């Protein structure tokens, strides 16, 4: 097998996440504070190196992040929200903070009044697909057409599954924090429908391993 080559139609995509030893990215109550300060510095250096950072609407509603570069020097990336029904609150920091542009990706099913509100608040809204969910292939192509060459995904379990299962990533960087939290309702690294047989799983190749104290960073690249 050979390493996967980035498709010309889309940007280079890095998916980054932190998880516990037992594979959770958040507790059953939604607490996702896994990374140490050192790991946050690493992640923010990645933020400063990319053109855009992408999250799902649930992350906006739960965490209300600004997605700015905080723990190192560098530019703030363009913020991209996967938000099929245009639910992003006007008062959320990703909209009210004007230090970086914000793109909201919706579908044709999104209410026109909500789209107009987001546009009036300064966000750029792009329609990506006609179904229930944003078509990520269309979204990534649109970003490439805008001149965006590198994207960082900081999504939840469902966004991660959508990106990974469709082969829309070039690097998978996972920090394993020294925690075990358990809980069948805790969110795992990837959610979605999953596969039925191990042989159907998405194949990756271990590219690099880094250790920082009690944390381990695993960097994978996809295989054809």
Buried (B, 14 or more C-beta within 10 A) or exposed (E): EEEBEBBEEBBBBBBBBBBBEEBBBBBEEEEBEBBBEEBBBBBBBBBBBBBBBBBBBBBBEEBEBBBBBBBBEBBBBBBBBBBBBBBBBEEBBBBBBEEBBBBBBBBEBBEEEBBEBBEEBEBBBBBBBEEEBBBBBBBBBBBBEBEBEBBBBBBBBBBBBBBBBEBBBBBBBBBBBEBEBEEEEBBBBBBBEEEEEEEEEBEBEEEEEEEEEEBBBBBBBBEE
